[in-house]
Amino acid sequence: VQVEESGGGLVAPGGSLRLSCAFSDSFFTIANMHWERQAPGKARVLVATISSDGTPAYNASMKGRFTISRDNAKKSAYLQMNSLKPEATGLYYCGGGREDPDYWGKGTLVIVSS
C-alpha cells in the first residue's frame, strides 16, 4: 500500500491550502484516515481524522479553520486549511488504517510566511 500527499507549499498568513492524500489500495474504503503535522523541532500532532463512514474529528486548536474530507471512489482524502497562521508551518502526513494508521506517506511541506 502506498500513500502519497500533495498540495503543500508556501502561503502567506491568512491564506488557504488544500492538501490531498492518494491511497493506492481499495483498503482505503474501510480505513480511518488521519492527518498529522510535525512542526520544526516539535513532536508530531494529530490535526484531523475521518472515519470510513465519513465522520470527521479535529484537534480543538484547528477546528473551524480546517476541514477533512474523503472521496472513496478516488481513494483520496483531503485537508482544506483556511486562515492559516505561521504556527501551521510543518510537514503534513497522511495515514490510514482500520483503527490507527498502518500506512503513512512521506509528507508534504507547508510553510506559512510573509
URJO-V373490 format. One record per backbone hydrogen bond with DSSP energy under -0.5 kcal/mol. CO is the residue of the C=O (numbers start at 1). NH is the residue of the N-H. Records with the same first field share a line. If there is no record, write none. Layout:
BEGIN
CO->NH, NH
END
This chain:
BEGIN
2->24
4->22
6->20
9->111
11->113
12->15
14->83
15->84
17->19, 81
19->79
20->6
21->77
22->4
25->28
26->29
27->30, 31
28->31
32->97
33->50
34->95
35->47, 48
36->93
37->39, 45
38->91
39->42
43->39
45->37
47->59
48->35
49->57
50->33
51->54
54->56
55->51
57->49
59->62, 63
62->65, 66
65->82
66->64
67->80
69->78
71->74, 75, 76
72->75
75->23
76->71
77->21
78->69
79->19, 81
80->67, 82
81->17
84->14
85->88
86->89
90->92, 110
91->38, 93
92->108
93->36
94->105
95->34
96->102, 103
97->32
100->99
103->96
108->92
109->9
110->90
111->11, 113
END
